[in-house]
Amino acid sequence: MNNKNQRDERVIQERQKIQSDGYQLVIIILAISILIQFFLLRAPFEQYAVEFLLLIGMGPYVLIRQFQLGVESFENPKAGIGSAIGKGVLFGAITTLFYYLLSGVDLIWDGLIFFVCFTLGTIVFNLIAGQLSEKRQKRRDMDLDEEEWRVDDEGDQ
């Protein structure tokens, strides 16, 4: 019976991996579809608005669900401010580039203000999310330790 449970767990893990890969593929195709409609077809926003909202909405949804379930969403929550600054600058630069391409704004100050605000927001978000993730992990570790002690105490009796 134990061998059957292990097989079932492996099958479940493989199915989840396939679904995860499918989700990533759908997100990539959605982004490509939006870019093609915007740049090549010069379509009005109304034509791809739903796709855009889905693409934007999936990030916060996944992040919120990961926090609710206690799934580690940050590989190394102790990476600290250096990692947060690196991510902030990288995401800020990419987003500012898209801001310029999509909005058609030619003013340097607008782009600079956008870059600074977005970068600072990303840094603050990464630091807060890292702290929350670390606290949740500590709480989960304490709960597991308590559960292990209870099982050991019951076994001794």
N, C-alpha and C positions, 0 to 999 in steps of 0.2 A: 504494500500500500504506500509506503514511504517513497519508493521509486516512482510510482504513478504520480504522486503529488509533485515530485521534482520535475517530471516530464511536463505536467500541466503548467507548472510555474514557468518553465522554459518556453512553452508554447505561448503563454500569456505575455511574457517579456518580448518575444519575437513579434507578436501582433502589435504590441505597443510601440516597438521600434519602427515597424512598418507604418503605423499610423502617424508617428512623429515625423518620419521622412516625408510622408504624403503631405502633412501640414506645411512643412518647410517648402516643399515643391509648389504648393498652392500659393503661398505667400510670394515666392519668387515670380511665379507666372502672373500674379496679380500686379506686382510692381512693374514688370515688363509691359503688361497690357496698358497700364496707366501712362507709362513713358511713351509708348508707341502712339497712343491716342493724343497725347499732348504735343509731342514734338513732330511726329510724322504726319498725322492726320489733321492736326490743328483743330481738334474737336472742341466744342464748347464744354465747359466744366460739367454742365448738367448731364452730359452723356456718360461720364465716368465718375460721377460724384459718389455713387454707392460703392464702387470698387475702392475709391480713395478712402472713404469712411471706414470700410472694412479693414483696409490695410493699416490705417492709423489706429483703429480700435483694438486690433488684435494684440498689440504690444502691452497696453495696460491690462487687458483681460488676462493674458498669460501671467504677467507679473503678480497681479492680485491673487489669482488662483494658487500660484506657487507659495505666496506668503500664507494664504489660508491653510494650505495643506502641510506647511512646514517643509516644503521641498527647497533645498539649497539652490537659490537662483544666482548667487555670486560664488564663483569658484573659490576665492580666497578673501573672505570678509576682512581679514587683518592686513590686506595689502596697503591700506592707509591712504594718506592724502596724495602721495605721488601717483598712485594708480588712478585715483579719482581725477587728478589734474590732467593726466595723460588722456584718459577717456574723454574728459570735458573738452579739451583742445581738439582732439580728433573729431568728435561728433560735432563740435561747434564749427570747425572748418568745413566739413562735409555739408552740414545743414546750411551754412552761409552760402556755399557754392550753389546749392539748389535754390536758395532764396533769390540769389541774383539771376539765375537762369529762368526761374518760373515767374518772378514778379516783374522783371524788366527794369528794376530800379538801377539808376546809374550813379546815385550819390554814394560816395565813399563813407560818409558819416553814418548813413542808414545801415550800411553793411557792417560797419565797425560796431555800432551800438547793438545790432542784432547778434553779432558774433560774441561780444562781451556778455550780453544778457543770457544767451543760450548756453555759453560755456560755463558761466557761474551757476546757472540753474542745474546743469548736468553735474557739476562738481558737488553741489549741495545735495542733490538727489542721491548720487552715488555714496556719499559719506553717510547720509541718514539710512539708506537702504542697507549698507554694509553693517552699520551698528545694530539695526533691527534684526538683521539676519544672524549676527553674532549672538545677540541676546536670546533669540529663539533657539539657536543651537545649544547654548548653555542650558536653557530650561529643559530642552529635550534630553540632553545628556543626564541632567539631574533626575528626571523622571525615569529614565532607563536604569540608572544606578539604583534608585529606590525600588523599582520593580525587581531588579536582580537580587537585592537584599531580601525582599519579601519571599521570593522563590527559594532562596537559600535557607531562610528561617523556617519555612514550611517543610523543606526537605529534612532538616535536622530533627524535627519533632517526631 
